[in-house]
């Protein structure tokens, strides 16, 4: 009889041992995470409402009929088959009828850059869209500043998010493990998580806030260097839109990783703070030795 069989010779199919539960996410981390999620959702939907008022992006200080600096455009044109929606990127035009440029319920289609189900409000209302957008922009900004202060005070920033030398050495292996959907549930963030979160928190979100301020005429009088910093208000608007696409991409990948790594464990962590780690997590063993 070997170690995997009982006296009857039947293979033992007992479930593998579960790892311990650790308190991984502080209340500040969880609270700011959900505030960011809500804020970014409404910023996205209201931002698309605002974009519909001028569905073009430019590079440079100015825009208008006498300028040829459009790099992105969504619109509609008449054709022998009827109105068609299009999306144009660097002069290359794609037919996007039914989604971008020309959309709506059957028989009630109309020219509209982004469809009604992607905007807040769903109907065209630039004024309300701007009010919602500015409100959640301030919520996002205050939350980011609060998180930064709290993370500096409680050590979360240095302990959990600061990449170290061994993180750089582990990066190739971490990329391979993620590509193979092989996840390690540890007390600390893995290398890709550290770089992704740092990129969002210290690059994308500040860039989103600063380009948003650059587009505001009132803020231009307070911070006159911002338009020059970003190459003009129109360039800032284009960067603002590009950062939005990167944040949407991050969200999609983030959701896929949660599902692949175990949604119950991941959601429990960001809701209650408690996270089940692997039975032989080296980070936990090291912490226990140090204590």
N, C-alpha and C positions, 0 to 999 in steps of 0.2 A: 504493500500500500504506500503510495507516495503522498506528498503534502497536499496535493490538490484533490484527493479522493477520500471518502469516508470508508467505514468498514464494509459498506455495501458495494463499494466500487463506483458509486455515482459521483460525478464531478461536482464539487462544491461551487455553486453559482451565487454565493453571497455577494452583495454589492460591495464595491471597494470602500474603504473607510473615508469618511468625510473629514475635511480639514476644520480647524477651529474658526469661530466667528471673531472678527476683530472690528474695532470701531475705526473706520477708515475715513469717513467724511464728517467734518465738524458742522455744526449748525450754520455757521457763516458760509461755508462752502455750499451747503445744500440750498440755503435761502437765496444766495446770489445766483446759483445755477438756474433756479426756476424763474427768477426775475429776468435774467438774461433771455431765457427761452421764450417767455411771454413777450418781452419787449421786442426781440428780434422778429417774432412772428408778425406782430402788428406793424413794425417798421417795414418789413418786406411787403405786406399787402397794401399798406397805405402808400408806400414808395412807388409801387407799380401804378397806383391810381394817379399819383403826381406825374409819373413818367408819361402816362397817356395824354397829358396836356401838351406835351412836346416830345413825341416819340422818336427823337434823334439824339445822337451823341456826337460831340465834336472834339477836336484837339485845337487848343489855342485860346487866345484871350476873348475872341468875339465869334459870333455866328450870325447868319442872315443870308439873304438872297445873293449878295455879292461875294460870298465866301464859299470856297470849295474845300471844306475841312471836315465833312461828315464822314465818320467811320462806321456808324451803325444806324440803321433806320428800320422801323416797322411801319407799314402802311397798307393801302389798298389801291387797286387800279381797276379800271373797266377793261374787259376783254371780250372777245366774241362769245365766250361761254358765260359771261356775266361778271360781276365784281369778284376779284380775287385778292386775297391777302398775301403779303410778301414780307420777308425779312431780308435785309440787305446788310452784308458785313464786308467792309473794305471793297465796296463796289460789286461784290458777288451776290446776286439775288436768288432767293429760294422761295418757292411757293409754300406758304404756311396757312392757306385758307382753312378756316374752321377752328384755328387755335390762335394764331397771331395775325393781326391786320384786319381780318374780316371774320367775325364770329357772332354767335347768338343762337337762340332757339330756331328751329326750322321755320322759315317764313318771316322771321324777325331779325335776321342778320343785319349787322351794321358795321361800319368801319370803326375799329377799336384796336389799339395796339395789343394790350393784354386783355384776355376775356374777363367777363364780369365775375366769374367764380374765383379769379385770382386777385381781386382788388377789394379794398375796404374804403368806402362803401362799395357795394356791388354795382350800383348805378354811378354814372359820372357825376362827381361832386368834388371839384378840386379844393374848395374851401374846407370842407369837412376832412378830406384826406390830409391836408396840411396840418390841421389842428391835431389829428390823431398822431401824425408822424412826429411833430415837434414834441408832443407830450411824452411819447415813449422814447424819444431821443434823449430827453432829460432824465427819464427813469434809468435808461441804460448808462448814461454818463455818471450819474450819482452812484449807481450800483457798482460800477467799475472802480470808482474812487474809494468807496467804502470797502470793497473786497481787497483792494491793494493795501489799504491801511491795516485792516484786520489781519491779512496774510503776513504782513511785515511784523506785526506785534506777536502773533501766535506761532510764528516760525513755519507756517505752511509753505510760504514761498521758497524759503531756503531748503527746507527739509524734503518737500515733495515735488517741486517743479523745477528747481535749478538743475540743469544737466551737468553731470560730472564726467571726469575722464573715462571712467568705466562704462558710462552710457554711450560714449562715442565708440568704444571698442565693441560694445554689444549691438550696435546699430545694424550691421549686416545680418547677424543671426536673428535679430528681432524682425527685420523685414521678411526674411525667409519664413520664419514661424507664422507671421500674419498671412503671408501668401498661401501657406499650407493650412490655414485656419487652425493652427495649433496655439492655444492660448494658455498662459500661465497666470493663475489667480494668486497674486501676491499682495502683501500689505502696501507696497509702494507702487507708483506708476511705472510702467515699462518705458523704454527709451522713446518709442514712437509716440506714446501718449504725452510725454514731457515736451517733445518738440512740437507736436500738434497744438497742445494747449497753450504753450508759450507763444506760438505763432499767432493764435487767435487773440489771446489776451494782451499781448504786447506789440503786435504789429497790425493785425486786421481791424480790431475794434478801435484803437486810437486813430488809425488812418481813416476809418469810417467817420468818426466824430470830427476830426480836423477838416476833412473834405466837405462835410456837411456844414461846418461853420464858415468855410470859404465861400459857399454858395449864398450865404446870407448877407445882403447889403448892409444891414445894421451891424453885423459883426465885422465887416470889412472896415468900418470906421473905428472900431475898437482895436482890431488886430489887422492893420493895413498890410502887413507883410505876408499874410496867408495867400492871397491870389498870386503873388510873385513866387511863393514857395512851391506852389503846385502848377505853375505855368498858366495861370488864368482860371477864371470861374468855370469856363466850359470844360477845360481839361480836368478840373477838380470834380465836375459832375460825371465825367466819363470814368475817372478813377473810383468815385463813389459807387457807380453802377458795377464796375468790375469787382470791387471788394464784396459787394452783395452776392455776386455769382460765386465767389470763392467761399463765402460763408454758407451759402446753400449747399455747395459741394461738400464742405466739412460736415454739415448736418446729415447729409445722406450717408456718407461714409461712417459717421458716428453711430447712426441708427443700425446700419448693417453690422458693425462690430458688436454692438450690444446684443443683437439677435444671435450672432455667431458665438459669442463668448458665454451666453447664458443669460437671457433677459431677466429672469427672476432675481438672480443674484445681483446683477447690475442695477436693476431698479430698486431693490431693497437698499442698496448702498446709498443711492442718491436721495432716497425718501427717508430712511431711518438712520443712515450712517453706518449700519452694520453690514459687513461683507464677509462671505465665507471664502477663505483662502485654501490653497492646496495643502494636503497633509504635511508635506515636507518643504514648506516655503523657507528658503535660506534666509530671507530678510527677517522673518519672525524668529528663527533660531538665533540669528545674530543679535537681535534686540534682547532676547531672553538671556543670552550669555552676558551682555553688557549690564543687565540689571541684577 
